[in-house]
Amino acid sequence: MLVLEKNSITEELEGLVKEHGCERSALMPILQAVQRKHRYISDFAQQEIARLLDIHPVEVFSVISFYSFLHSEPQGRNIVRLCRTIVCDLAGKEEIEKALMRELKINAGETTKDKKITLEHTNCLGMCDQGPAMMVNDKIFTKLTPEKAVEIIKTIK
């Protein structure tokens, strides 16, 4: 079964290379496509991407580890990203973070046991004038209170 899974991933990656090209500049769109579909980029996928683009696997991993929206470990179905800028800190981010961790029963950087939600920090969401802010998947929520943040989480649980 593992061989079938690896063949399937290889075929998927070959299709992405046909779509985006085999130049180094295709790395980011390929990584984003894999992330979107699988919610992370496995070690095997990283090795195959490196092989198909004729680059070193360390280059692939360094891009994944640099960008906070790319992951080398499985993530929850929903990703909650809490802004950790100084502006959000001053606006009350710490209380929101505590409320989210209580509600989800996890710490930042962790995924719930049911694999539904991953809670993580992110750098600026570009909403400093409306902080504290968080992003759930691709939707941004602003002017949060602990209660509002928990209500948002309850809608995706």
Secondary structure, DSSP 8 states (H G I E B T S, - for coil): -HHHHHHHHHHHHHHHHHHH-SSGGGHHHHHHHHHHHHSS--HHHHHHHHHHHT--HHHHHHHHHHSTT--SS---SEEEEEE-SHHHHHTTHHHHHHHHHHHHT--TTEE-TTSSEEEEEES--S-GGG-S-EEETTEEE-S--HHHHHHHHHHH-
